[in-house]
Amino acid sequence: MFFLLALACEVPQPPPAKVEKPKCELDVTKLGGTAWVYNKPMPAGPSVPDPTARMRFLDEGGATKANYTAGSSSDVFSYDCSVEGKILTCLETDPHLDAFCHASAAVHDGVCDAAEVAAATGAPADAIAKVKETVDAELKKLKGDEIAQQRKSDNNPNNKLRSIFKVAVDPATCGITVQDKYQTMVDGRRNEFENVLGSAKFIKADADYTWESCKDADSAWAPGADDQHSPVQAPGMIKFSAMLQKDQQKGLDGCTLTADIYKDWVKGQAELQSTVDKKWGPRWDTTISFTEPGKHVVYFDRHKTCDGKRERIGTTCAMVRVE
């Protein structure tokens, strides 16, 4: 009887409140000021961010610009972007006229076809004319097997002449989907093919990444016992050093020299002070922990402060393989 009365007195509980998923406000027309990183799928476990493929968008006077690394360890490329419908298309700013002219000349007996290059790149006629003159003069000097090799090498679908990518919003994750492609010219016609990354998911970047290309790999190194670069390293704390080339050391009397350090493109240390080395002059030394096998890179973004005015000297970088 007591059991039946207890059941009768039970009050039905309301169903749990439905939690509404936040609406994704992301729009391809409003990507300026955002940064993204490739969310790389792994054989086992969740995907992980891969900063070798990272991009950011900039709003410059209402025009959308982009920086993208396209899987490079040292290069950051610039793009001009345009919107059509729900797709943002970003084309590399540099038209690489020299490369397109070589590709055109490969199927026109060593002579660059300016109209063909204009159709492929959209570049103005005067810019193409200057490049054509240089390329035609260069190719005219080729002889024998060199001519055949040029025709074969420059008329090749694997030549990545210009980068292009397309972006769409993924409302399910409020991330973006990127279709990474490259342009080439074969038999006088421009083609587009998928780059290594193909179609990939990108997530919001939450790290302070560098967006500078590293064009100087000669001023930084991972010194071994002989102070020479040691490209293969064991896991653990690894020493990295940087210096200035002779032409960069002029007029530095009384200046303070510092460097910001980036570990695998992420800022980790700010304003590391230089020391004086008898052989190299100004020098920076730091130790960084790398335990994961594979390639790793360290950037030194060097600055000088003279009479209270701070200026960039430039970036140098060193790569090692941990195994």
Secondary structure, DSSP 4 states (H G I P E B T S, - for coil): -HHHHHHHHPPPPPPPPPPPPPPP---GGG-TT-EEEEEE--SSSS-EEEEEEEEEEEEETTEEEEEE-TT-SS--EEEEEEEETTEEEEEES---HHHHHHHHHTTTTT---HHHHHHHH---HHHHHHHHHHHHHHHHT--THHHHHHHHHHS-TT---EEEEEEEEETTTTEEEEEEEEEEEETTEEEEEEEEEEEEEEEE--S-B------B-SSEE-B-TTSSB--EE-SEEEEEEEE--GGGSTT-TT-EEEEEEEETTEEEEEEEEPEEETTTEEEEEEEEEE-SSEEEEEEEEEEEEETTEEEEEEEEEEEEEE-
